[in-house]
Amino acid sequence: MTASEASAPRPSAVAALIALLRRPRYEVLPIAGTLDLVEQHVPTTLPVTVTVTTRRGLEPTLTLTEDLARRGYPAVPHLAARLVRDEQHLTDVLGRLDAVGVRDVFVVAGDGEPIGGFPDAGALLTAIDRLSRGQVAHRPTSLGIAGYPEGHPLITFEELDRALVAKQRLGDYVVTQMCFDAAAVTRWIGRMQSVGVALPVHVGVAGPIDRLRLLRVATRIGVGSSLRYARKQRGGAKLLRAGGYRPDALLTELGGGVAGLHVYTLGDVAATERWRLGLIDRLTDGTSGG
């Protein structure tokens, strides 16, 4: 057996990766033009999640989510707790989503100061649970919560672990923060299992992206250490080349315990979908176009 054969992914691992690539979640930005890009390039079989920003508020996220849902996409809004004013506002938001058939919501804390009484994702999840039990609001079929394999710049690992354990009874799956170190993700999944978190994990990865934009994004969201790790590894120097970053190597190095992929399109939906179809094609020796 040659060295390249020994290091090649096992057929079972390749098959598992192909399965993940056939139905990833795409994260998009609630900005002008996104709806057209998704319609042009993304099949309606793929879930599309819509991020949220403090500066723009919830409305652009809700509007794009409604538009996507009306066009047949499994649309998933990011619902930031700190942007919800009160329980009436939350009831109204859940009602809007239910009216267009949105069944999956990703709950995050959000940035900045709370505009109402929900300082974090746990508080909002608790309110959703209480309102749905009282039949005041409709609980989405699936509620996602965030995981941080590399930690959070403002929260300790211990606090993050406790929060995830507490939230799992109210959530249905976990999406991890963008990461560039497969080993860090695998270790984090193992640690979560050891503290009792049994929710399915969707691993967050960056889609193909220009090198300079990648560096800016990684620094802003606090995954710089992961990016530095990736740059030092075999082939990592490619991150500094004009072609930019592709997540192929990271995906082939992921360990077990991965239920799905959450792909951050970072504003380039078309390039992300071309990459996905191309990788499926290469992994299946050209026998399938995805």
KOLLUM-861484 format. One record per residue (C-alpha): x, y, z; residue in three letters; residue number from 0. Coordinates in Angstrom, 1 decimal. Last residue first. Layout:
N
X|Y|Z|rest|nr
X|Y|Z|Ala|NUM $
...
***
This chain:
290
X|Y|Z|rest|nr
-25.4|16.0|-7.4|Gly|289 $
-23.8|15.7|-10.9|Gly|288 $
-23.2|12.0|-10.5|Ser|287 $
-20.9|9.4|-12.1|Thr|286 $
-17.9|11.8|-12.2|Gly|285 $
-15.8|9.7|-9.9|Asp|284 $
-18.4|10.0|-7.1|Thr|283 $
-16.1|12.1|-4.9|Leu|282 $
-15.3|14.3|-7.9|Arg|281 $
-18.9|14.9|-8.8|Asp|280 $
-19.9|15.6|-5.2|Ile|279 $
-17.1|18.1|-5.0|Leu|278 $
-18.2|19.8|-8.2|Gly|277 $
-21.8|20.0|-7.0|Leu|276 $
-20.8|21.6|-3.7|Arg|275 $
-18.3|24.0|-5.3|Trp|274 $
-20.8|25.2|-7.9|Arg|273 $
-23.3|25.7|-5.1|Glu|272 $
-20.9|27.8|-3.0|Thr|271 $
-19.8|29.9|-6.0|Ala|270 $
-23.4|30.8|-6.8|Ala|269 $
-24.3|31.7|-3.2|Val|268 $
-21.4|34.1|-2.7|Asp|267 $
-22.4|36.4|0.2|Gly|266 $
-20.6|34.5|2.9|Leu|265 $
-22.0|31.1|1.8|Thr|264 $
-21.7|29.7|5.3|Tyr|263 $
-22.4|26.0|4.9|Val|262 $
-24.1|24.1|7.7|His|261 $
-23.3|20.4|7.2|Leu|260 $
-25.2|17.5|8.8|Gly|259 $
-25.4|14.9|11.5|Ala|258 $
-21.8|14.7|12.4|Val|257 $
-20.9|12.4|15.2|Gly|256 $
-17.9|10.8|13.5|Gly|255 $
-14.6|12.5|12.5|Gly|254 $
-14.1|15.3|10.1|Leu|253 $
-10.9|15.0|8.0|Glu|252 $
-12.5|14.7|4.6|Thr|251 $
-14.6|17.9|5.3|Leu|250 $
-11.6|19.9|6.4|Leu|249 $
-9.7|19.0|3.2|Ala|248 $
-12.6|20.1|0.9|Asp|247 $
-13.3|23.4|2.7|Pro|246 $
-12.1|25.7|-0.1|Arg|245 $
-10.2|28.9|0.6|Tyr|244 $
-8.8|31.6|-1.8|Gly|243 $
-7.8|31.2|-5.4|Gly|242 $
-5.5|34.2|-5.2|Ala|241 $
-3.2|32.4|-2.7|Arg|240 $
-3.1|32.9|1.0|Leu|239 $
-5.4|30.1|1.9|Leu|238 $
-3.3|27.9|-0.4|Lys|237 $
-0.7|27.9|2.4|Ala|236 $
-2.8|25.4|4.2|Gly|235 $
-1.8|22.6|1.8|Gly|234 $
-0.5|20.5|4.7|Arg|233 $
-1.2|22.4|7.9|Gln|232 $
0.0|25.8|9.0|Lys|231 $
-2.8|27.8|7.3|Arg|230 $
-5.4|25.6|9.0|Ala|229 $
-4.1|26.2|12.4|Tyr|228 $
-4.1|30.0|11.8|Arg|227 $
-7.7|29.7|10.7|Leu|226 $
-8.7|27.8|13.8|Ser|225 $
-6.9|30.4|16.0|Ser|224 $
-8.8|33.2|14.1|Gly|223 $
-12.2|31.8|14.9|Val|222 $
-13.5|34.9|16.7|Gly|221 $
-16.3|36.2|14.5|Ile|220 $
-14.5|39.3|13.3|Arg|219 $
-11.1|37.6|12.8|Thr|218 $
-12.5|34.8|10.7|Ala|217 $
-14.6|37.2|8.6|Val|216 $
-11.6|39.5|7.8|Arg|215 $
-9.3|36.6|7.0|Leu|214 $
-11.9|35.0|4.8|Leu|213 $
-12.5|38.2|2.9|Arg|212 $
-8.8|38.5|2.2|Leu|211 $
-8.6|34.9|1.0|Arg|210 $
-11.6|34.9|-1.3|Asp|209 $
-14.2|32.4|-0.3|Ile|208 $
-15.3|28.8|-1.1|Pro|207 $
-17.9|27.8|1.6|Gly|206 $
-17.1|28.3|5.2|Ala|205 $
-18.0|25.4|7.5|Val|204 $
-20.5|24.9|10.3|Gly|203 $
-20.9|21.4|11.5|Val|202 $
-24.5|20.3|12.1|His|201 $
-24.7|18.3|15.3|Val|200 $
-27.6|16.1|16.4|Pro|199 $
-28.5|16.6|20.1|Leu|198 $
-27.0|14.3|22.8|Ala|197 $
-25.4|16.8|25.1|Val|196 $
-24.5|14.9|28.3|Gly|195 $
-21.2|16.3|29.5|Val|194 $
-19.2|13.6|27.7|Ser|193 $
-21.2|14.0|24.5|Gln|192 $
-20.3|17.6|24.4|Met|191 $
-16.7|16.8|25.0|Arg|190 $
-16.7|14.3|22.1|Gly|189 $
-18.3|16.8|19.8|Ile|188 $
-15.7|19.4|20.8|Trp|187 $
-12.8|17.1|20.1|Arg|186 $
-14.2|16.3|16.7|Thr|185 $
-14.7|20.0|15.9|Val|184 $
-11.2|20.9|17.1|Ala|183 $
-9.7|18.0|15.0|Ala|182 $
-11.5|19.4|11.9|Ala|181 $
-9.8|22.8|12.3|Asp|180 $
-11.3|25.5|10.1|Phe|179 $
-14.4|26.4|12.1|Cys|178 $
-17.6|28.4|11.6|Met|177 $
-19.7|28.2|14.7|Gln|176 $
-21.5|25.0|15.2|Thr|175 $
-25.1|24.2|14.6|Val|174 $
-26.9|22.2|17.3|Val|173 $
-30.2|20.3|17.0|Tyr|172 $
-33.6|19.9|18.6|Asp|171 $
-33.7|22.5|21.3|Gly|170 $
-35.6|23.0|24.5|Leu|169 $
-34.1|20.1|26.5|Arg|168 $
-30.7|21.0|24.9|Gln|167 $
-30.7|24.5|26.4|Lys|166 $
-29.4|23.6|29.8|Ala|165 $
-26.6|21.4|28.5|Val|164 $
-25.7|24.1|26.0|Leu|163 $
-25.6|26.8|28.7|Ala|162 $
-23.4|24.7|31.0|Arg|161 $
-20.9|24.0|28.2|Asp|160 $
-20.8|27.6|27.2|Leu|159 $
-20.2|28.7|30.7|Glu|158 $
-17.4|26.2|31.1|Glu|157 $
-15.8|27.3|27.8|Phe|156 $
-15.8|30.9|29.0|Thr|155 $
-17.9|33.6|27.3|Ile|154 $
-16.9|36.9|25.7|Leu|153 $
-14.6|35.7|22.8|Pro|152 $
-16.6|32.5|22.4|His|151 $
-15.2|29.0|22.4|Gly|150 $
-13.4|27.1|19.7|Glu|149 $
-16.0|24.4|19.1|Pro|148 $
-18.8|26.9|19.7|Tyr|147 $
-22.3|25.5|19.5|Gly|146 $
-25.5|27.3|18.6|Ala|145 $
-29.1|26.2|19.0|Ile|144 $
-31.7|24.9|16.5|Gly|143 $
-35.4|24.6|17.0|Leu|142 $
-37.5|22.1|15.0|Ser|141 $
-41.2|21.7|14.7|Thr|140 $
-41.7|25.4|15.3|Pro|139 $
-43.8|26.1|18.4|Arg|138 $
-47.1|27.9|17.7|His|137 $
-48.1|30.7|20.0|Ala|136 $
-50.6|31.2|22.7|Val|135 $
-51.3|27.5|23.1|Gln|134 $
-50.2|27.7|26.7|Gly|133 $
-47.6|25.0|26.0|Arg|132 $
-46.6|27.0|22.9|Ser|131 $
-46.2|30.2|24.9|Leu|130 $
-44.1|28.5|27.6|Arg|129 $
-41.8|26.7|25.2|Asp|128 $
-41.3|29.8|23.1|Ile|127 $
-40.5|31.7|26.3|Ala|126 $
-38.0|29.2|27.4|Thr|125 $
-36.3|29.2|24.0|Leu|124 $
-36.1|33.0|24.3|Leu|123 $
-34.5|32.9|27.7|Ala|122 $
-32.0|30.2|26.7|Gly|121 $
-31.0|32.2|23.6|Ala|120 $
-29.9|35.2|25.6|Asp|119 $
-30.8|38.5|27.1|Pro|118 $
-34.6|38.3|26.4|Phe|117 $
-36.6|41.0|28.1|Gly|116 $
-36.4|43.7|25.6|Gly|115 $
-34.1|45.6|23.3|Ile|114 $
-31.2|43.4|24.5|Pro|113 $
-27.7|45.1|24.3|Glu|112 $
-25.4|44.2|21.4|Gly|111 $
-25.1|40.9|19.6|Asp|110 $
-27.5|38.0|19.1|Gly|109 $
-28.5|35.3|21.5|Ala|108 $
-29.2|32.7|18.9|Val|107 $
-32.3|30.6|18.0|Val|106 $
-32.4|28.8|14.6|Phe|105 $
-36.0|28.3|13.5|Val|104 $
-37.5|25.3|11.6|Asp|103 $
-41.1|24.8|10.6|Arg|102 $
-41.7|27.7|8.3|Val|101 $
-45.0|27.1|6.6|Gly|100 $
-45.9|30.6|5.5|Val|99 $
-48.4|31.3|8.3|Ala|98 $
-46.2|29.6|10.8|Asp|97 $
-43.4|32.2|10.3|Leu|96 $
-45.8|35.1|10.7|Arg|95 $
-47.3|33.6|13.8|Gly|94 $
-43.9|32.9|15.4|Leu|93 $
-43.0|36.6|14.8|Val|92 $
-46.3|37.8|16.3|Asp|91 $
-45.9|35.6|19.4|Thr|90 $
-42.4|36.9|19.9|Leu|89 $
-43.5|40.5|19.6|His|88 $
-46.3|39.7|22.2|Gln|87 $
-43.7|38.0|24.4|Glu|86 $
-41.5|41.1|24.5|Asp|85 $
-39.1|43.1|22.4|Arg|84 $
-37.2|40.5|20.4|Val|83 $
-33.9|41.7|19.1|Leu|82 $
-31.8|40.4|22.0|Arg|81 $
-33.2|36.9|21.4|Ala|80 $
-31.9|36.7|17.8|Ala|79 $
-34.1|34.5|15.6|Leu|78 $
-32.0|33.1|12.7|His|77 $
-34.6|32.2|10.1|Pro|76 $
-34.8|28.8|8.5|Val|75 $
-36.4|28.4|5.0|Ala|74 $
-37.2|25.0|3.6|Pro|73 $
-37.6|26.5|0.1|Tyr|72 $
-40.8|26.4|-1.9|Gly|71 $
-41.0|29.9|-3.3|Arg|70 $
-43.3|31.1|-0.5|Arg|69 $
-40.7|29.8|2.0|Ala|68 $
-38.0|31.9|0.4|Leu|67 $
-40.1|35.1|0.5|Asp|66 $
-41.1|34.5|4.1|Glu|65 $
-37.5|33.9|5.1|Thr|64 $
-36.4|37.1|3.2|Leu|63 $
-39.0|39.1|5.1|Thr|62 $
-38.2|37.6|8.5|Leu|61 $
-34.5|38.3|8.1|Thr|60 $
-35.0|41.8|6.8|Pro|59 $
-37.4|42.5|9.8|Glu|58 $
-35.2|41.2|12.6|Leu|57 $
-32.8|44.1|13.0|Gly|56 $
-30.6|45.8|10.5|Arg|55 $
-27.8|46.9|12.8|Arg|54 $
-28.1|43.9|15.1|Thr|53 $
-27.6|41.5|12.3|Thr|52 $
-29.6|38.3|11.3|Val|51 $
-28.8|35.2|9.3|Thr|50 $
-31.2|33.5|6.9|Val|49 $
-31.0|29.7|6.7|Thr|48 $
-31.7|27.9|3.4|Val|47 $
-32.7|24.2|3.5|Pro|46 $
-31.9|22.4|0.3|Leu|45 $
-34.6|20.7|-1.7|Thr|44 $
-35.6|24.0|-3.5|Thr|43 $
-32.4|23.7|-5.6|Pro|42 $
-30.0|26.6|-5.2|Val|41 $
-28.5|28.6|-8.1|His|40 $
-31.0|31.0|-9.7|Gln|39 $
-33.6|31.0|-6.9|Glu|38 $
-30.9|31.6|-4.2|Val|37 $
-29.3|34.4|-6.2|Leu|36 $
-32.7|36.1|-6.8|Asp|35 $
-33.5|35.9|-3.1|Leu|34 $
-30.1|37.3|-2.1|Thr|33 $
-30.3|40.4|-4.4|Gly|32 $
-30.8|42.9|-1.6|Ala|31 $
-29.6|41.8|1.7|Ile|30 $
-30.7|39.2|4.3|Pro|29 $
-27.4|37.2|4.1|Leu|28 $
-27.4|33.5|3.4|Val|27 $
-26.6|30.3|5.3|Glu|26 $
-26.9|27.1|3.3|Tyr|25 $
-27.9|23.9|5.0|Arg|24 $
-26.4|20.8|3.5|Pro|23 $
-28.4|18.1|1.7|Arg|22 $
-26.4|16.1|-0.9|Arg|21 $
-23.1|17.2|0.7|Leu|20 $
-23.8|15.2|3.9|Leu|19 $
-24.6|12.1|1.9|Ala|18 $
-21.4|12.5|-0.1|Ile|17 $
-19.4|12.8|3.1|Leu|16 $
-20.9|9.6|4.4|Ala|15 $
-20.0|7.8|1.2|Ala|14 $
-16.5|9.1|1.4|Val|13 $
-16.2|7.9|5.0|Ala|12 $
-17.5|4.5|4.1|Ser|11 $
-15.0|4.3|1.2|Pro|10 $
-12.2|5.1|3.6|Arg|9 $
-10.4|8.4|3.1|Pro|8 $
-7.0|8.3|1.4|Ala|7 $
-4.0|8.4|3.8|Ser|6 $
-3.0|4.8|3.3|Ala|5 $
-3.5|5.0|-0.5|Glu|4 $
-1.3|8.1|-0.6|Ser|3 $
1.5|6.4|1.4|Ala|2 $
1.4|3.4|-1.0|Thr|1 $
0.0|0.0|0.0|Met|0 $
***
